[in-house]
């Protein structure tokens, strides 16, 4: 058997493959160097925050959809008009020193929907509220060392526009915080009191354990991802249960000067609000300010 190499522009296929292999190795080396530089940047940012004070930030995702049909006979409703507006607003104010840290977070989710099936402007076709969420917390920690701290956390969950504090949930507790890596915060508070507000007499206050996790990181291309998990487990559990958890994810894809595409997805299980899994998904324009 003969193996024949045909020259291309004076070079063989094996030579081109060797050049491609060299370039791929150079790309890997550059990626390693970029990763080291980003780590150094994060370290310097952390030191700057300690010296300058508060780190403030804001991120908003605004989604909208409009559809209109006029005499579209093939459709089930030939003269239908629908519109949907949703927004997710997240803000934070964080302060960190060598002695303590103080993290404050706010999350608001609002949404409205309008559906007109016959083209009339009657009462039923006006905008209806479809989302109304308010979550805010304040987390203070006294450092034992670089990784661990004694901490206290207050968290409130309710609505904004309607039925404020009906139901509403307030947590206040103390325990420990672990900071294993940059931008990751894990909280375990074995002493936490859980207040439930509202008109439903079946739900009472309870003592239990509070846990939460917060992790944000940057992907290649400037993509930012933040994921948070928060929950409560009562020491004496009875039906209806006070056990609950909330998991939220926010991903932003930058396009131009803080403007981009944002995706926000959340899951929640809290019998005090609904006996089953709750979730929402929003995709739309995003705007980011600060760190």
ABEGO torsion letter per residue (X at the ends): XBBBBBBBGGBBAAAAAAAAAAAAAAAAAAAAAAAAAAAAAAAAAAAAAAAAEBBBBBBBBBBBBBBBBBGBAABABAABBBBBBBBBBBBBBBBBBAABBBBBBBBBBBBBBBBBAAGBBBAAABBBBABBBBBBBBBBBBBABAABBBBBBBBBBBBAABGBGOBBBBBBBBEBBBBABBGBBBBBBABBBBBBBEABAABBBBBBBBBBBBBBBBBBGGBBBBBBBBBBBBABBBOBBABBBBBBBBBBBBABGGBBBBBBBBBBBBAAABBEBBBBBBBEBBBBBEX
